[in-house]
Amino acid sequence: MLWLTGLLCLALLLGSLAQAWSNSGLMQQLDQEKQKYAQLQQEHETLKKQVDYYTDPKVIEQEARNIGYVKPGEQPVILVNEKETPPAQVKPEEQQQPARGFWEEWWRIFFGG
């Protein structure tokens, strides 16, 4: 009878230790999930602030003007940077000359004309 009681106590003790170990793992997993939840809540708040910002009519108008839109009845003004160099002008005589072949160039170099 003593052996049977000892085995029963040992079985209950091992069961309790296994349950404690399982609970420890579940608590770690719960902490990780709480951290993920907090991070997602913070991201959600950031996105809500962005939605509030970009739904403001003043911001919408500013963004539209940045990409070139104007209100009906307004006259667009285009500013030109003076520091930029103008595109090179091609002289009319350069435009009219036909392209010469390789042998024509050699002929002109050695024999003139």
C-alpha positions as CSV (number, residue, x, y, z in Angstrom):
1,M,0.0,0.0,0.0
2,L,2.9,2.3,0.8
3,W,4.4,1.7,-2.7
4,L,1.1,2.5,-4.3
5,T,0.7,5.7,-2.4
6,G,4.3,6.7,-3.3
7,L,3.7,6.0,-7.0
8,L,0.5,8.0,-7.0
9,C,2.2,11.0,-5.3
10,L,5.1,10.8,-7.8
11,A,2.6,10.7,-10.8
12,L,0.8,13.8,-9.4
13,L,4.1,15.6,-8.9
14,L,5.2,14.9,-12.4
15,G,1.9,16.0,-13.8
16,S,2.1,19.2,-11.9
17,L,5.6,19.9,-13.1
18,A,4.5,19.2,-16.7
19,Q,1.6,21.6,-16.3
20,A,3.8,24.3,-14.9
21,W,6.3,24.0,-17.8
22,S,3.4,24.2,-20.3
23,N,2.0,27.3,-18.5
24,S,5.5,28.9,-18.6
25,G,5.7,28.4,-22.4
26,L,2.2,29.8,-22.8
27,M,3.0,32.9,-20.8
28,Q,6.1,33.5,-23.0
29,Q,3.9,33.2,-26.1
30,L,1.3,35.5,-24.5
31,D,4.0,38.2,-23.8
32,Q,5.2,38.0,-27.5
33,E,1.7,38.4,-28.7
34,K,1.1,41.4,-26.4
35,Q,4.2,43.0,-27.9
36,K,3.0,42.4,-31.4
37,Y,-0.4,43.8,-30.5
38,A,1.1,47.0,-29.0
39,Q,3.3,47.4,-32.1
40,L,0.2,47.0,-34.4
41,Q,-1.8,49.5,-32.3
42,Q,1.0,52.1,-32.7
43,E,1.2,51.5,-36.4
44,H,-2.6,51.8,-36.6
45,E,-2.5,55.2,-34.7
46,T,0.2,56.4,-37.1
47,L,-1.9,55.4,-40.1
48,K,-5.0,57.1,-38.6
49,K,-3.0,60.3,-38.2
50,Q,-1.9,60.1,-41.9
51,V,-5.5,59.6,-43.0
52,D,-6.6,62.6,-41.0
53,Y,-3.7,64.7,-42.4
54,Y,-4.3,63.7,-46.1
55,T,-8.1,64.1,-45.9
56,D,-7.7,67.8,-44.9
57,P,-8.9,69.9,-47.8
58,K,-5.9,72.3,-47.5
59,V,-3.5,69.4,-47.7
60,I,-5.3,68.0,-50.7
61,E,-5.1,71.3,-52.5
62,Q,-1.4,71.7,-51.7
63,E,-0.6,68.3,-53.0
64,A,-2.6,68.9,-56.2
65,R,-0.8,72.2,-56.7
66,N,2.6,70.4,-56.2
67,I,1.8,68.2,-59.2
68,G,0.6,71.0,-61.4
69,Y,-3.1,71.3,-61.0
70,V,-4.8,74.7,-60.9
71,K,-8.3,75.7,-59.9
72,P,-10.8,76.6,-62.6
73,G,-10.4,80.1,-63.7
74,E,-6.8,80.4,-62.4
75,Q,-3.9,81.1,-64.8
76,P,-0.9,78.8,-64.3
77,V,2.5,80.4,-63.9
78,I,5.6,78.4,-64.9
79,L,8.9,79.6,-63.4
80,V,12.0,79.0,-65.4
81,N,15.3,78.6,-63.7
82,E,17.8,81.2,-65.1
83,K,20.8,79.1,-64.1
84,E,19.9,76.3,-66.6
85,T,21.7,76.6,-69.9
86,P,19.4,77.0,-72.9
87,P,19.4,74.1,-75.4
88,A,22.1,74.3,-78.1
89,Q,21.0,76.0,-81.3
90,V,21.8,74.1,-84.5
91,K,23.0,76.3,-87.3
92,P,21.1,76.0,-90.6
93,E,24.2,75.0,-92.6
94,E,24.9,72.2,-90.2
95,Q,21.4,70.8,-90.7
96,Q,21.6,70.7,-94.5
97,Q,24.9,68.8,-94.9
98,P,24.2,65.2,-95.8
99,A,26.1,62.5,-93.9
100,R,29.3,61.5,-95.6
101,G,30.5,57.9,-95.9
102,F,33.8,56.6,-94.6
103,W,35.5,56.6,-98.0
104,E,34.2,60.1,-98.9
105,E,35.9,61.4,-95.7
106,W,39.2,59.8,-96.7
107,W,39.0,61.2,-100.2
108,R,38.4,64.7,-98.8
109,I,41.3,64.4,-96.5
110,F,43.9,63.2,-99.1
111,F,42.7,64.9,-102.2
112,G,40.8,67.9,-100.9
113,G,37.3,69.0,-101.9
